[in-house]
Amino acid sequence: MNNSSAPRLPPAGRRARSARARTNGRPGAQFDGYLWPGRPFPTAYDEMFDGDGVVRSPYRALYESIAGMDSADLTARAAALDRAMVDQGITFSLSGQERPLGLDLVPRVIPAAEWSKLERGVAQRVRALEAFLADIYGDAQILADGVLPRRLLTSCKHFHREAFGVNPPNGVRIHVAGVDLVRDEEGSFRVLEDNLRNPSGVSYVMENRRTMARVFPDLFAKHRVRPVGDYSTHLLRSLRAAAAPNVADPTVVVLTPGIHNSAYFEHSLLARQMGVELVEGRDLFCRDNIVYVRTTEGERAVDVIYRRIDDEFLDPVHFRPDSVLGVAGVLNAARAGNVVIANAVGNGIGDDKLIYTYVPEMVRYYLGEKPLLPNVDTYRCWLPDELDHVLRHLDELVIKPVEGSGGYGIVFGPTASQRELAALRRRIRTERRDWIAQPVVQLSTVPSKVEGKVAPRHVDLRPFAVNDGKDIFVLPGGLTRVALPEGSLMVNSSQGGGSKDTWVLAARSSSAERELASPALAETSTVDGLAVEQGPELSTEQQQQQQQQQSSQ
């Protein structure tokens, strides 16, 4: 039921205008044409407005603030955001070039009750996947009970037999998880995919908040926004808890592929905020199944490695022998119990888009619970009945490679040419294990600044969960990625997408600290030894391998 006292779009904001009037001084003029019926995907769920143009209650204060700004003010604040991101060096790699990540000036707002459900659902999913990884690299009871077919696992590229016998001291393999969520046309959140190897993007969450707080302090004064600046504290607690129980003061390092990696900014930020050393593979070595780091004060034993390097590059003894990014013998040291690798080797099987379709069964099997977050409906091309459906409806579905990341290789059937569909049909028939298909989900929209106005743009959400073995902390909000071109559903930064600050509102009865009431994120930290060293010049081979380490964005 609509609240008659709630603000709503003015008539000009709900219909298309044949000519643009000079209405910059009129409140709400920035929203003119926002709910134009001819916009792409008009049935998508808009998070600020309902179908009648009434502002949803979590967004009321935000709408009134934006509606009170004129076009010049919007443009000036957007320019200030862009300058701040460039000045801080917050970048990502796109087509081989470093670019600042676009931060939209309109934040996304999630009410407390809705976040509570998401938080429980993400934590439940992480617990089930933890149990799954421990099982398949152990007794594999889930296979014996027929819940998952054995050949599904053995055919997975990221199922590593080298991970057998590597048992973490506190049983945690997923120290950090990124669970991608989308909101469908009904307004319900669904899981799009899981990221259990090296989920990236949390640095953008923290830096987006810091930048927004500087440019829009007046907006924060009107909202009880939960802070995100304590993420590194939870991460460090999780990493220290992962060390062997006989280690009183664990030495933790962050292992990065190097400065040519697309997520290097994040690696250095997290190391600095945790007060631990940022190292590359050449800074570490193994002796007698113990990992050491070279520092200005001599060798030091390492207890926990938060690695941001894919399995294939981590240990040239067991994986790619030509890798110059990893540490020879580190997996043997982990198997001996002398070092913990976070996230664990072999986690990539949980990222497999075909394995993803069985996670609801894992929740029921391992936890005996009903899944709190449903998956996006998915067709598995390796099953004959589902393959037939996909081939008959190829022009209506989104086709995804099982091993793909960053939005690469995805084919939107409705916009693909007949030639592209014919080629794809042949590939699917011959590579059935390598493809899944999903209905076109009209991702929810959130207002975004577009050329001096505000227009709907599609978004997703990646909450980050940190597991210390006792509790699973879910960072309030996570990374909202936004598809900036009109009508685009591709939110990946590698495909030209941007981001938004995500505001989780504290409950009225909550004593949780609000943003701007807490100390700002630390700008600098003192890091010993190698973390502050530039290091020698890199060879071409080292640069190329660093660039291959592209986390999905």
C-alpha positions, 0 to 999 in steps of 0.5 A: 500500500502506498503512503500518501505522505511519502515523496514521489517522482513529479509527473515529469519524472515518470514520463518521457518529455518531448522537449527538455524544459529549463527546470534545473531550479525545480526540486526533483528535476534531475529525475525527469524521465526516470521511469520512462516506459520506453527505457530498457528492461522497464519491468526491472525492480527499482530500489528507490521507487516503486511502480507508481513513482513513490519513494521507498522508505529507506531512500526518502532522505536520500531522495530529498537531498538529491532532489534539492540539488541542481544540475551544476551541484550534481556535476561538481560533486561527481567531479570531486569524486572522480578527482578523489579516486584519481588522487588516491590511485584507486584503479583497475586494469581494463584492456591493459590500461590502469584506470580509476574505478568509476564511483557513482555519487548516488549510494545504494541503501539497504535497510537493516531488516533486509541486510539481516536476512542477507547476512544470515544467508551468506554465512549459511552458504559459507558454512556449507561450502566449508563442509563441502571442501573439507569433505571432497578433500577427505572422505568424499562422503557426499559422493558416496551418498550420491548427492553429487556425481563423481565425474562432476568433480573429477572433470573440474579444472580446479579440483586439485589432488595436490590439496589432499592431506592439507588440513588447516589447523582450525579447519578453515579453508575459506578465510574470505568469500565473496558471494555475488548477489542480484535482485530479480524482477520481484525484488528478491535477492538471488545468488549469482555465483561464489568466489572462494579463491581470491575474491577481490573488491573489498578495497573499493568498498572501504575507499568508496566509503572514505571518499563519499564521507569527504564529499557528502558529509551532509548525507551521512548526517541524515542516515544511520549508516553502518561503518565498513572501516573495520574489515581489516581488523576482522581479516587479521583476526581470521588469519592469526586464528588460522595459525597452528595452535602452538604459535603464540604470535603468528607472522602473517604476510600478504603474497601478491603477484606484483605491481602489474596485477589488476588488484595490486592496489587492494593487496597493498592497502590490506597489508598496510591496514593490517600492519603486515608485510606485503611480499612477492614470491621472490621474498619467500623461500622454503627450507625443511618444509618451513617458509621464511621471509627475507627482511632487513633484519634477516630471515623470519619464519612465516606462519600464515600466507594470505595469498592473492595468487592463483593455485596454478602459479603458487608452487612451481613444484606442484603446479606450473613449473615456469611460475616466477610468482610463487614459492617452491615447496610452499604446499609441502610446508602447508601439508606438514602443518608449518604454514597456512595458505589462505585461502586454501589450495583447491578452493576453486572447485567451489567457484565452478559455475556447475558446482554452484548449481548444487550448493542448495543441496549442500546446505541441506546435506551438510547443515540440515537447513533450508537454503536462505538465499536461492540461486539464479535458475540455471540450466546444466548443459551436461544433463541431456534434458537441460541441454535440449531445453537450452538448445531450443531456447538459445536466443532467450538465455544467457550462456556462460562458460563454466570456467569464465570470470570477469564477464568474459565469454558470456553470450546474451542470446537475445542480442546475439546474431544468428551466426553467433548462436549457430557457432555457440550451439556447436560448441555447447554440443561438443563441450557440454561440461563447459557451459551453463545457461540462465534466464535473462535476469533483469537486474534491479536498478538504482539511480545513477548520475548520467550527464547531469541527470539521474537515471536508472542503472543495473546493479549487483552486490558482492558481500564479503564474508570473513571466517575465523573458525568460530564466527563468520563476519559479513561486512555490512554492505559489500561492493555494489557494481553498476552497469553504466551504459544504458540497458547494459547488464554487464556490471564487471569493471573489466567490461566498463562497469563502475561502483557505488557506495553501499549503505546498510542502515542500522536498526533503530534499536541497534547500538551499532556505531554509525559512519562518521562517528567512528575514526576514519580508516587509517591512512598510513601504517608502518610496515617493516622490511620488504613491504616498503621496498620497491624491489628490483626491475621485473623481467618481461616474463614476470610482468606477463605472469602478474598480468595473468593473475586477473581477479574477476571484477 
